[in-house]
């Protein structure tokens, strides 16, 4: 995978200011650059979102919904 998971998710938030986990899961599951699948992929996505949250790039606005700051 050429780009990190965090970079891919950041690009998604640059295009859409607000995303749900389901939207992120669906988009990244279809991405041919990502070789991991299933629960491992979901864990990596949640971990990346947590990192973005800690870095004040996104905030949680409702259950499973995040907004770019």
C-alpha positions as CSV (number, residue, x, y, z in Angstrom):
1,X,0.0,0.0,0.0
2,X,1.6,3.2,-1.2
3,X,-0.4,5.6,1.0
4,X,-1.0,5.1,4.7
5,X,-4.5,4.5,6.0
6,X,-4.4,7.9,7.8
7,X,-3.6,9.7,4.6
8,X,-6.4,8.0,2.7
9,X,-8.9,8.9,5.5
10,X,-7.7,12.5,5.6
11,X,-8.3,12.8,1.8
12,X,-11.8,11.5,2.4
13,X,-12.4,14.2,5.0
14,X,-11.0,16.9,2.7
15,X,-13.6,15.9,0.1
16,X,-16.5,15.5,2.7
17,X,-16.4,17.5,5.9
18,X,-18.6,14.9,7.7
19,X,-18.4,11.1,7.4
20,X,-19.8,8.0,9.1
21,X,-17.8,4.9,9.9
22,X,-19.9,3.0,7.4
23,X,-19.1,5.4,4.6
24,X,-15.4,5.1,5.4
25,X,-15.6,1.3,5.7
26,X,-17.4,1.0,2.4
27,X,-15.1,3.3,0.5
28,X,-11.9,1.7,1.8
29,X,-13.2,-1.8,1.3
30,X,-13.6,-1.0,-2.4
31,X,-10.1,0.6,-2.7
32,X,-7.8,-1.7,-4.7
33,X,-4.7,-0.3,-3.0
34,X,-5.7,-1.8,0.4
35,X,-4.9,-5.5,0.8
36,X,-6.4,-6.1,4.2
37,X,-10.1,-6.9,4.7
38,X,-12.7,-7.7,7.2
39,X,-12.3,-7.0,10.9
40,X,-8.6,-6.2,10.5
41,X,-9.5,-3.4,8.1
42,X,-12.2,-2.0,10.4
43,X,-9.8,-2.0,13.3
44,X,-7.2,-0.1,11.3
45,X,-9.8,2.4,10.2
46,X,-10.9,3.0,13.8
47,X,-7.3,3.3,14.9
48,X,-6.6,5.8,12.2
49,X,-9.6,7.9,13.1
50,X,-8.6,7.8,16.8
51,X,-5.2,9.1,15.7
52,X,-6.8,11.9,13.7
53,X,-9.0,12.7,16.7
54,X,-6.0,13.0,19.0
55,X,-4.3,15.2,16.4
56,X,-7.3,17.5,16.3
57,X,-8.1,16.9,12.7
58,X,-11.5,15.4,13.3
59,X,-14.1,15.3,16.1
60,X,-16.8,12.9,16.9
61,X,-20.2,14.6,16.5
62,X,-22.6,11.6,17.0
63,X,-22.2,7.9,17.4
64,X,-20.0,6.7,14.5
65,X,-20.1,10.1,12.8
66,X,-17.0,12.3,12.5
67,X,-16.5,15.9,11.3
68,X,-13.3,17.5,10.0
69,X,-12.1,20.4,12.2
